[in-house]
């Protein structure tokens, strides 16, 4: 394998506050990597388009729902997307159309092709957006985790294929 083909792939999950959806996606994808041991190097992070929760842990409901499925997101801390993220990540995956539009508006044009909706990777959902569970019941967090776990599996397949083409 050439040095270029073994280069680390980087993924940034983005929602609004970085306390519900994107940390759940980060945790689900990290668990998917740990469980499958795909033989590729992937750097994973999450961030929010708004900084109102900076340095806060994920929502307690997100932590509880994730923990029930063996996903520990308790050590994550919310942060806001910074300009350097556009150059430093290979894939920037927005949880919904509003955050996608915010990212496109902020990113330099040369990085627009990196920005996609996360559910583009979902095999079982016809949805474009991961719904924001913040103002709803715990069942909304369960639904979000269903969506992001499905997306994580398919994202991993896509990244393995990408690494083979490098």
C-alpha positions in Angstrom: 0.0 0.0 0.0 1.4 3.4 -1.0 1.8 6.1 1.7 -0.9 8.1 -0.1 -3.5 5.3 0.0 -2.9 4.8 3.7 -3.6 8.5 4.5 -6.0 9.2 7.3 -9.6 10.1 6.2 -11.3 12.8 8.3 -15.0 13.2 9.0 -16.8 16.1 10.8 -20.4 15.7 11.8 -22.3 19.0 12.1 -25.6 20.0 13.7 -26.7 23.3 15.3 -25.6 23.2 18.9 -23.3 20.1 18.9 -25.1 18.6 21.9 -27.6 16.2 20.4 -27.4 15.0 16.8 -23.7 15.5 15.8 -22.2 14.0 19.0 -24.6 11.1 18.7 -23.4 10.6 15.1 -19.7 11.0 16.2 -20.2 8.4 18.9 -22.2 6.0 16.6 -19.5 6.2 13.9 -16.7 5.7 16.4 -18.4 2.6 17.7 -18.9 1.4 14.2 -15.2 1.8 13.5 -14.3 0.0 16.8 -16.7 -2.9 16.1 -15.8 -3.4 12.5 -12.0 -2.8 12.6 -12.1 -1.7 8.9 -8.3 -1.4 8.4 -8.5 2.3 7.5 -7.5 5.3 9.6 -10.3 7.7 10.3 -10.3 10.9 12.4 -13.8 11.8 13.6 -15.1 14.9 15.3 -18.3 16.9 15.6 -19.2 20.6 15.8 -22.1 23.0 15.7 -23.0 25.9 13.5 -23.9 27.9 16.6 -21.7 28.4 19.6 -24.4 28.7 22.3 -23.3 25.4 24.0 -19.6 25.6 23.5 -17.7 23.4 26.0 -20.9 21.7 27.2 -21.2 17.9 27.3 -23.9 16.3 25.1 -27.5 16.6 26.2 -28.1 14.1 29.1 -30.8 12.4 27.1 -28.4 11.9 24.2 -25.9 10.4 26.6 -28.4 8.0 28.1 -29.8 6.8 24.8 -26.3 6.3 23.4 -25.1 4.5 26.5 -28.0 2.0 26.3 -26.5 1.0 23.0 -22.9 0.8 24.2 -21.9 4.2 22.9 -20.1 6.5 25.3 -20.3 10.2 24.3 -20.0 11.5 27.9 -16.5 12.9 27.3 -17.4 15.0 24.2 -17.6 18.7 24.5 -19.5 21.0 22.1 -17.6 23.3 19.9 -18.4 25.6 17.0 -17.3 25.0 13.4 -14.2 27.1 12.7 -12.8 28.2 9.4 -9.9 25.7 9.6 -12.4 22.8 9.6 -13.1 23.3 5.9 -9.5 22.6 5.0 -8.8 20.0 7.6 -11.7 17.6 7.0 -12.3 15.4 4.0 -16.0 15.0 4.7 -18.2 17.5 6.5 -21.6 16.0 7.1 -24.6 18.2 8.1 -27.5 16.7 10.1 -30.0 18.8 8.2 -30.6 21.2 5.3 -30.4 24.4 7.4 -26.9 23.4 8.7 -25.9 22.3 5.2 -26.8 25.7 3.9 -25.0 27.5 6.7 -21.8 25.4 6.0 -22.0 26.1 2.2 -22.5 29.9 2.9 -19.4 29.9 5.2 -17.0 27.5 3.4 -14.6 28.6 0.7 -15.9 27.4 -2.7 -13.1 25.0 -3.1 -14.4 23.0 -0.1 -18.1 22.9 -1.1 -17.7 19.3 -2.5 -16.8 18.0 1.0 -20.1 19.2 2.5 -23.1 16.8 2.3 -26.1 15.8 4.2 -25.3 12.9 6.6 -28.5 11.0 5.6 -27.1 10.8 2.1 -25.5 7.7 3.5 -28.7 6.2 5.0 -29.9 3.0 3.4 -33.2 2.8 5.2 -34.4 6.4 5.4 -35.9 8.5 2.7 -35.4 11.5 4.9 -32.9 14.2 4.1 -32.8 15.6 7.6 -31.9 14.1 11.0 -34.6 15.7 13.1 -33.6 17.8 16.1 -34.8 16.0 19.2 -33.9 18.8 21.6 -37.4 20.0 22.4 -39.1 16.6 22.3 -39.3 13.4 24.4 -36.6 10.8 24.8 -38.2 8.8 22.0 -36.9 11.5 19.6 -33.3 10.7 20.7 -33.9 7.0 20.1 -35.1 7.8 16.5 -32.1 10.0 15.9 -29.8 7.2 17.1 -31.5 4.8 14.8 -30.9 7.1 11.9 -27.3 7.9 12.7 -26.4 4.2 13.3 -27.7 3.3 9.9 -25.9 6.2 8.3 -22.7 5.3 10.2 -22.6 1.8 8.7 -23.1 3.1 5.2 -20.6 5.9 5.7 -18.0 3.4 6.7 -18.7 1.3 3.6 -18.2 4.5 1.5 -15.0 5.4 3.3 -13.6 1.9 2.8 -14.3 2.2 -0.9 -12.8 5.6 -1.0 -9.6 4.3 0.6 -9.3 1.6 -2.0 -9.4 4.2 -4.8 -6.6 6.2 -3.3 
